[in-house]
Amino acid sequence: MYETLIAQQFEQSLAVLQNFATPANFAKINQAAMLMASALKDGKKIIACGNGGSLCDAQHFAEELTGKFQQDRPPLAAIALADPAHISCVANDYGYSYVFARSIEALGKEGDVMLAITTSGNSPNILLAVEKALEKQMHVIALTGNQGGKIAELAHIEIRVPHEGYADRVQEIHIQIIHSLILVIEKVLFATSS
């Protein structure tokens, strides 16, 4: 009954992926992964954040580093800013725009890496967190969509999925980027012959 609609979704996903899959974007992903690996090797941590589905992606990124991805290896220092008690406390006392900034202010250290995931690039709570991260001399990597938004000017490395439609197509590519980041981090820090 809805086979045509379903087929259109897969065709659109394929088109967005093919548009994104360029040497320039692969180079940015590699640059971001090397920066993360270097920070982890130096005893720093990665702090990831996002809203909605992007928060789920941030959690997935962090759990693959603290747990495991493809290799059985020691855990890596990563955290997603997803504590509901913290989020509701800060949202109630300061406003939702501060839910991530307060955590960055409390947990972020010089040399840490912030992974900011925002399909619009304009989420106020992400932008405030980025500002705090920059004040603390953290490295900022942003996964964005559309035109990149305001965060494009702030991030040290911005990896953009240039899709103007629904955020789901952008998020599909974001999860592949996240898997690629983790894969490279594992290979760099725990080199194997494979």
N, C-alpha and C positions, 0 to 999 in steps of 0.2 A: 504493500500500500504506500509506504514512504520510501521505497527503494531509490527513487530518483533524487529525493532530498538527501538521503544518506550518501549517495554517490557524489552529489555536489559538494558535500562536506569534505570527503576524501580528496576530490579533485582540487578544491581550494587549498587544503592543507599541503598537497603536493606542490602546487604553484608557489605558495609562500616559502616553502622549504627550498625549492629550486632557486627562487629569487635571492634567498639569504645565503645560500651555499657558494660563497666566493672566496678566493684566496685572501682577500683583505679581511673578511670576517674571521676566517680560520686563524689568521695571524693575530687578530685581537684576542681571540679566545686563548691562544697559546701564550700571549703576553700576560693576560690576566692569570692564567694557571701558574706561570713561572713566578709571578709576583706573589701569589698565594703560597706556593711551595717554599719560596725563599723566606717569607715571613714565618711560616710554620717551623722551618729549619732553625730559625733564629729564636725560637721559643715564644713567638707571638701567636695571636689567635685570629680567627675570622668570625665576625659577627654579621649575621644575615637578617634581613628584614623585608617585609612586604605586606600588602593588604589582601585579604580574601584568598583567592587562588595563589597569588604570589607569596603569601605567608606560608601556605602549604608547601610551595616550592622551596622557600627558605628553610623550612623544617626538614624537608627531604634532603637538601644539600647538607645541612649540619649533621643529620643522623647518619648519612653515608660516610662522613668523615670520622665521627666519633665511634661508629660501628665498623662497617666494612663495605666496600663496593665490590671490586673484583679480586682483591688480594686479602689474604689473612695477614694482617700487620697490626702494629700498635695503633691505638686510637689517636686521632688528631684533634687539636684544640679548635673546636667550632661550636657556635651556639646560635640558635635562631631566637629572635626576640618575640616569644610567643606565650609568655606566662600570663594566663588570663587574670590572675589576681593583680599583677602589676598593671596590666593594660586597663582594667576597670578602675583601679585606684587612681592612676594618673589621669585617665579620661575624666573621672569625676572631680578630681581636685584641681587639675590644670587645663583640661580640655584635650580632646582626642589628638590634636596636632602634636602633642608632646609625648605621646606614648613610647615612641622609639628614641627620641632625643634624650629623655631622662635616663634610659638604659645606657645609651652611648656615653653620656656624661659620667655615669657610675662605673661602667665596666671597661670602656675603651681606654687604650694606652697608646702612646706613640709607637708607630711601627705596626700596629694591628691593621687588619684589613676589614673594611666594611663592604659587604655585598648587598647592594640596594636593588631590589627587584620591583619595578613599577612599569606597567605597560604604557601609561600616559606620560611618565616622566615628570608629572606635576603634582603628585600627592603631597599635600602640605606636611604630613607627619614624616614622610620620607625626606623631604627637602630640609626640614629642621634637623633631622638626625644627621644628614650629610654635613650640614653646617657645623654641628657639634664635633663630628668626626674630623673635619678639616681643622678645627680649632685645636684638637688633640694631636694633630699631625699623624692621623691615620691615613692609609691609602684607601681610596674609594673606587670601587668597581660597580658600574651600574648596568643592569639589564633592562633595556627599554623597548618601546615599540613606537609606532606612528612616526612623529617627527623628533622624538627624543625628549621633548619637553624641556623644562628649566634645568633638570638634572644634567642634561648633556653638557652644559657649560661648567658644571661643578666637578664632575667625576674625573678622576685621573684616566680611567679607561671606561669608555661607554661602548657597549655592544648592543646595537640597535637592530630590531626586527622591523623593517620599514613597511608595516602593513597598517592600512587606515581603517580596516573593518573591525569586527568584534574582537575583543581581547583574547578569545579562546585560541585563535590562530597564532597570536604572538606567544601566548603561554606554552603552546605546543613546542615552539622552537626554543623557548627559555629552558624547558626541561632537558632538551637535547644538549643545549649549551652547558647546563649544570652537570650533566653526566660527562661531558667532554672535559670540563674543568677537573672533576674528581679523578677521572681516568689519568690525566696528565700529572696531577699532583701525586697520585700513587706511583706512577712510573718514575717520576723525578726523585721522590723521597725513598722509595723502596724498589730500586731497579731490579728487574728480573730479566732473564734471557728471552722471555716471550714478548 
